[in-house]
Amino acid sequence: MDRILLSTVAYRPPEEVFPYVRSFVDYPRYTDHLEEVRVRGNGDVGSVYDLRVAWWKLNYTARSKVTAIDAPRSLEWHLLNDVDASGEWRVEPEPDAAPAGVETASRIYFDATYDPYSADESALSLPRFVSLDWVVRKVEPKILNEAETVVERLVADIEGQYRDVELTVHEMP
């Protein structure tokens, strides 16, 4: 299993940050590759989200289920289809990270484990002569760039304005 563990700081308390990481339906605003999110459920444990992703010649709908919520600290999920993957959004108070003039801060963690080779190749609709191995080699380096875009846009939503944010990479494949 591969693991991605990333974090950043938002200048708000966990109670104000958590609703943003919990709102999967808003995620298309944060990334250029997530085209649509459909939800079955009310956002609580057991809710299932269909996340339609498009990149290059690939189109894929990941089905993610919320497995645990401990608001305002944690939301856990796992994929139900085609790829062995699970993860967690975690929000922890980090008041010492707040700059002068800002009352408090929180660290937002994105932690995911996945097996890229568990993917069902037929579900990905790969073009002829394109292997899953080739796709994995092309996608993995792009993950960090995409994560930086998502984090910048997420923090801008949380704080109400854009600023340069630092993405801390704790673990990458």
N, C-alpha and C positions, 0 to 999 in steps of 0.2 A: 504494500500500500504506500502511496505517496502522500505527503502532507504539505499543506500550505497553511502557514500561520503568519498573519499580517496584523498590524495594528496602527492606529493613528489617534490623535488627541482632538477632541472637540471641546470648545470652551462653553460647556453647559453641564449641568448635573445629570446623572444617569436617568433620573425621572423624565427629563426633557429629551434625552438622546434616544432612549429605548423605543418610543413609538415610531421613530424613523427607521430603525433597523428591522422592526417588526412588520412594517408596511410593504410587503413584497409587491403589491400592485403598483407602487411608485417606482420600483427599480428600473423600468425602461427609461426613466429620466436620467439615470446615472450611467448608463452604458449605451454604446452605439449598436451593440449586437443583440441585445434583448429586445425583441420586437413587440411582444405581447405577453401579458400575464392574465390568466383566468383562474378564478378561485372557486373551490367548492368548500363551503364552510364559512365560519364567521371570523376567521383569523386566529382562533384558539387552537389548542392541542387537537389534533385530528384533521385539521384543515389541509386540503390538498391544493397545491398550486401547479398549474401547467405553465411552464416558462418556455416560450418559443424563441429560440436563438437562431440567428442566421449569420454566417461568416463565410466568406469566399463563396464556394459552390455548395456549402453545407447548410441544411436546414434541419433543426432538431427541436423536439419538444421534450424537455425534462419535466418529469412529474415528481414534485417534492412534497413531502408530508411533514408537518410540524409534529414533533414527537414529545417536546417538553417546553414549557415556558415558566420561567421564574422571574417575572417582571419586578424591577427594571434591570435585572442582571443578565439573563440568559434566555436564548431561544435556540432549541436544537431541532435539527431536521435530518431527513435522509431521503435519498432518491428511491422511487418505487419502480423505475423502469430502466432497463438497458445498461446502466453503469452502476457498479458498486461504489457508492459515495454517501458520506454523511458529514455533518458539520454542526457548527455552533457560532452564533453571534453572541459575544459577551461584552458587557459594558461595566467598567469598574471605575469608581471615583479615583481621580488622580489630581487632587487640588494643587499639589506642588507644581504641576505642569502649566498652571494658569499664569499668563504674563501679567505684568503690572497693570492695574486698572480692570482686570477681569476677576470676577469673584471666585469661580471654580472651574474645574475641567474634569473630563472623563476620558478614559482610554477605551476605544472601541476595538475589539478583536474579531477577526474573521478567521476561523479555524476549520479546515476541511481536510478529510482524508478520502482518498479515492484510489481506485485501481484503473488506470487508463486503458489497460488491456482487457478489462472485463466488458468493455463496450460491445454491444451487439452491432456488428458492422452493417447488417441489413437495416437496422433502425436509423442509421446515419445517412443512408442513401448516398454512399460514396460514388463519385464518378468512376467510370471504367478505368482500370489500370492505376487507381489510387488506393494504396493500402492504408489500413488503420495505423500501422507503424509510422508511415509518412505523415499522416495527420497529427499524430501525437508529437512527433518531432517539430512540426511547424507551430502547433498551438502552445505547447508548454512555454517557450520563450515569450510569447505574447501575453501570458497570464499576468506578469508583473506590470506591464504597461497598462493593461486593462484595469488592473486593481488600482493603480494610481489615479486613473480617470474616475473610477467609481468613488474612491475615497474623497477626492476633491469635490465632486458634485454632491456627495452625501453630506459632507461637512458644510458646504455652502447652504444646503437646505436647512440643516440643523441650526446654523448660526445666523441665517438670513442674509449672508453676503459671502462672496468669494474671497478666499485668501490662499496663499501657498500653504500647503500642508505637507507634513513629513510622513511618509509611509515607512514604518519599521517592518523589515522582513525578518521574522524570527526563524522561519523554516520554509524552504522551497525545495522542490525535487531537483 
